[in-house]
């Protein structure tokens, strides 16, 4: 999980601290095929799943491209 691309400076509503996320993730092991362990991520997914899959794919791609460009710079 920890990398230069995913480096977390501090926590916020949708960006938990690594230890908090890890604890939440371990509690969810074995419950569902798609896991949203952190409560704020579950809330995001509740709204995101209403969108067409193509829109979600484009959004995920744009996030990856921005992170890549930030890492290269």
N, C-alpha and C positions, 0 to 999 in steps of 0.2 A: 504494500500500500504506500509506503513512504518512498517518494522519489522527488527529483527536482521539479517535475511537472506538477506533482500533487502537494508540494510543500505548503504547510499551513502556518501562517504567521500568528494567528490567534483564532479564537472561536467566535462564532456569530450564530444567529438563529438557524441557518441552514448549513453551517460548517462547524461540526462538533470537534472537540479536541480528540486526538487519536485514541487516547485511553477510553474516553466515553464511547466513541464509536465501536471500538473493539469489544467492550463489555456488552453493548447492545447487540452486536453481531453474533457473539458467542451464545447469547440467550436465544437467538432465533434459529440456530442450527437444527435442521431436520423438520421444520414446521411447514414450509412452503417451497415451491420450485423457484419463485421469484421472491427474494428477500429484501425488505425495506426495514432494516432494524432500527434506525433512528427515527423518532416520531416525526420530526420535521420533514424527513425524506418521504415518509408515508403520506404526509399531507400533500407534498409536491406530486407524488405519483397519483394520488386520488384525482387531481386535476389533469395531469399529463395523459392519463389513460383515456381521457375523453377525446383526445386529438387523434387524427389518422396516423397510422404507423409511419407513413412517408414524412410527415411533419416532424415526428419524434426523431426519426433517423437524421433528417437535415439539421435539427437542433443539436443532436449529439455530435454530428460531424463538425459543426461550427465550433462547438466547445473544444473538441480535440485539436482543430486547426489553430484556434487562438492560443491554447496551451503550448502547442508545438512552436508557434511563432514567438511566444514569450520566452521559451527555453532557448531557442536559437539566438535571440537578440542579446 
